[in-house]
Amino acid sequence: MRKALVVGINKYPKVPLSGCINDADKFSDIIERNEDGSPNFDIRLEKDVETKAKLKGLVSDLFSGDSDTAIFYFSGHGYLDNIGGYIVTPDYQPHDYGVSMDEILTIANKSKVKNKIIILDCCYSGALGTPEVIGDKAAHIGEGLSILTASKGNEVAMEKGGQGIFTNLLLDALRGGAADLRGYITPGSVYAYIDQALGPWDQRPVFKTNITRFTSLRTVQPAIPIETLRKIINYFPTPKDEYKLDPSYEDTNTEIIEHKIIEPYADANNVKIFKDLQKLESIGLVIPVDEDHMYFAAMQSKSCKLTALGYHYWRLVKEKRI
C-alpha cells in the first residue's frame, strides 16, 4: 500500500543534464527497502520521460486509488514564468514547458491516497504549492500532502559531481542522518537535516505540509534498542524523579580489578541498569546530576535525571506510542 513514482530526465534537446538519472536511480534504490531489508515502497522508475502527456499520466496513475502513501520524486529541469512553475519535459516549447506544478498539486489534492509526498529536485521547485492564481483552492496544499523542494520558487537548483546537491543530502538523510531515536525518518526530519546542511548563501530547501501526523519515509536501526528505551519509565516513574546511583552501579568497581575500589562493590543487577542509563545518556535523554560524567555520578553516589528530550521520549513510552 506504499508506492513511489521516481522520475529522472537528462535528455533535454537543447540543455541536457548529466546527474538527474543518477539521482533517480539512487533515490529509488534507497527508498525501496528499509535498512533491515524489509520492503518499503513499490517503485516505478521512469527515465527520460519524453512527453508532457506521458509524465502527467504517470503522476495521475500514482495518485489514483486509495493506497496509504504515495511519493512523487522528480529530478530534471524546472521553469518559472508569470503563470507559475513547471517541471520540464523534453518536448517543451515556448508557452508549453511541461507539466504545471499547479496541475500536479490539483491531482494530488483530489487523490484518495492518505499520505501524499512530492519531492522535487529542479530549479524554481519552491513554486510548487504557491499558485499564481489567487483563489484556486485546488492548487493549494490539501490535507495529507507534504512538499519538499530543492530550492525556493525564485532559485536555481545546483549539481555537483554529477549529482544534485539537494538529492545528495536527501540520500544521506534517508540513510539515517535524519532518523529519530526510534529509527524513523519523516519528511519533516529530512527537511531539518537538509536545511542545517545548506549554508545561508546556498540554495534554500522548502518544506510545506498540511498533515495531522508524519508518515515514515524509511526506517533504520534505532540509536539504542527499543527495549532499552522503553525502560525509561521504570527508571524514572515520573519525569521529575532522579535515579539514585552509588559505586555498586560501576562494573569496574570490583576487587578483581587493580585500582581503588569503594563499597558497595559492583552489583550485577545494578551494573545492568547502569549500562541502560549510560545508553540513554549517550543519546541525550539522561544527564548526571552535579557531575560531568555518569562514572563519577556513580562513584560519588550522586544521581541522574531526564533531559527535556528525555521527558519527550518518557511521555511517548508512557503513552504506549513506542
N, C-alpha and C positions, 0 to 999 in steps of 0.2 A: 504493500500500500504506500510505498515511498518511491517516487520516480524523479528522474532528473534528465533534462534536455541540455546537452553541452555542445556549444557551437563555437568553432574557431574558423576564422576566414583570413587567409593570407593572400589569396589570388584575386587581387583587385587589378583591373586592366591598366590603369594609369599610375596608381600609387600603391604598389604591392607592399605587404608587410612580411615580416620574417618570423615573428615569435608567437603568433596567435594560435596556430595549430598545436605548437608545443605546449602552450598554456592550457589549451583544452584537453590535450592528452593527459597531462599531469593532474589537472583537476579531476578528470574522470576517474583516473586510477585511484586517487586518494579517497574520493567520496564514495566509491563503490562499496568499500568494506570498512568496518571499524578496525581499530588497531589489533584486536584479538582475532581478526579474520572472519568474524560474523558478517552476514550480508547487511548492507546499509541502504543503498539506493539501487534501483533498477535503472541502468544508464542507457540513454540513446545519444550516441556521439555522432555529430554531423560536422564534416569538414568541407570548407569551401562551398557552402550552400550558394548556388548560382543566382537565384532569383528572389526578389521580394515576395512573390506569391508563395514559393516553397517555404521560406522562413516563417512567414505569417501562418501558414498551415501547420507547421511544426509546433509553433507556440500554441495555437488553438488546440492541437491534439494533446499537448502536455497538460493544459489546464481543463481538459474535458474530464468527465467522470467525477467521482467523489472520493478520491484517494485521500490518505491522511496528510501527505506532504508532497509538494512538487517544487523543484528547483529549476529555474532557467538561468544558465550561465552563458554569457556571450563574451568573446574576445575578438575584436576587429576594429574597423573604423567607426567613429561616431561623427555626427554632423549636427550643427545647430543653425537654424535660420530664424526669421522673425515670426514663424508659426510655432516652432517648437524643436524638440530634439528627435534624432533618428539613429537607429542602428543601420549602418550602410551595408547594402548587398552589392555584389559585383555588377549587376545590371543597372546601377544607378545612372541617372541622367538629370540634367537641370530641372529643378522643381519636383523631382521624384527620386529622392535619395535612398530610400529603403523603407523599412518598417518604422512607422511613427512610434515614439515612446508612449505617446498618449493612447495609441491603439493597443499596445501591449498591456498597459495599465487597465484599460477597459476590459480586455479579455480576462485578465487575472481577477478583476473585481467581480465579474459576472460568474466566475467559476465557483463550483460547489466544493472544491478542494479545501480542506480545513486550514492548512498552513501553506502559504504561497511565498516563495523566496525568489527574488530576482537579483542576480549578481552581474554587473556589467563592468568589464574592463575595456573601456573605449573613451575617446575624447568626448567631453561635454556630457558624460554619463549622468552627472548630478541633475541634469534637466528632467530625468525621469521622476515623476511624482510632483512636478511643478508645472502644470499645464499653462500655456499662454492664454487659453480661452477661459476667462473668468466665468464661473457658474457651471462649468462642465463637470458635474458630480461624478460621472462615470470615469473620468480621468484622474480623480483624486485617489488617495490611498484608502482603500476599503478595509474592512475588518479581516484580520487574519493574514495581512500582507506585510512583508518586510522587504526593504530595498537596500542593497549595499552596492555602492558605486566607487569607481577608481578615483574620481575627481569631481569637483564642483561643476555646476552647469556651464560655467564660462572658462573651464580649464581643459588643457590637453592632458592625456594620459601618456606616460613615458615608458619606453622599453630600455632595458639594459642587459647586455649579454644574451640577446636572443630570447628574452622573456620580459613580460610586463612587470614593472616594479610592483604594482598592486597585487598581481597574481602571485608573484614570488612570496610576498608577505602573507597572502591568503593561504598558500600552501603550508607555510611554516606554522601559521595559526592552527590549521587543521591537523597538523602532525602532533599537536599537543601544546603549542605555545599559548593558545587561548583557552585551555581546559581549566575548569574549576576543580576543586579538591575531590570531586566525585568522578572526574574524568569526562564530564560533559562539555561539549563545545557548541555554543549557540551563536546566532547572528550578532547578538549584542557583544559577546565576548570577542568575537572575531574583529568587529569594528574597533573595540577598545585596543586590541593588540596592534592593529594596523595604524590607528591614529597615533599611538605612542611611538611607533617606529619611524613614522614620517616626520621630518622636521618642519618648522614653520615656513620655510622657504620652498618646500616641496609641494607637489600636488596634494590636495587635501581630500581624503575619502569622505563619503557622505553616507549616513545611515538614516533611514526613515522607516517608521513602522507604525502599525495600528493593530496591536495584539493585546491579549489578556495574559498570555504566558508565552515564554520562549520555547521553541522546539529545538531539540538537539540535532545539530548537523552531523555530528560524528562523536564517537566515544573512544577514549584512550585509557590506558592503565591509570587508575587513580594515584594521586601523590602518596597516599598511605592506604593500606587495606580498609575497605568499607567497614569491616568488623571492628577494627580499631577505632574508627571514627564514631561508630555507634556507642562505644563505651563511655563517651564523653559525659553522658547524663548520669552514669554510675559514679564516676569520679567527682562530678560536680552536681549534686542533687538540685541545687538552684544556681543560677548564673552568677550570683554574688559570693558563693562559697569559695573558700580557699582549701586546697588539698594539703594537709599537713605532712611534711616529709621528715625523715631522720636518717642517720647513716645506714640503717638496715636496707634502704632502698638502693644503695650504690653497690653494684656487683663486685667492684674491686676492693671493697672494704671487707676483706676476708683474711683469715690467718695464713692461708696458703700463698698469699702474695706478699713479698718482702717490701713493705713500706708501712708507714704509720697507719694503724687502724684504730677505730673508735667504736666503742659499744653504743648501741646494739649492733652486732655484726650483720653482714648481708643475709637477708632472709629471701628464700627463693620466690615466695609469693609476692613480696614487696618489690623485688627486683623486676619481676614480670610486669607489674603495674607501672613501675618507674620507666621501663622501656616504652610502654604505651604513651606515657606522659611526655617523654622526650620526643617521640614521633610527632605528637600533637604540637609540641613546642617548635619543631623543625619547620612546620608549615604555618606558623604564626597564630595558632589557636590558643596557646598557653604560654605564659611567661613566669619566670621565678620571681618571688617577692623579695625585695631588698638584697638581691644578688644578681650578678651578671650572667651566671650560668647555672643550669639545673644541678650540675655536680655539686657546686658549693652550697646550693639551697638544701640539698640532702645532707651533706656533711656538716652543715651548720644548723641542722634541724629547723630550717625555715619552711616555707610553703610555696605553692604555685597557684596561679589563678588564670581565669579565662581572659583573653583579649576581647576587643569589640568584635573582631571576626570570629573568635571562638564562640561568643554568645550567639552570633548569627547561626553557626552550624549546630550549636547546642539546641537552639529553637527548632531547627529543621529536624533533628533527631527526635526531639521531644514530641513533635507533631507527626512523627512517623512518615516524614517526607523523604527520609533517607533510609 
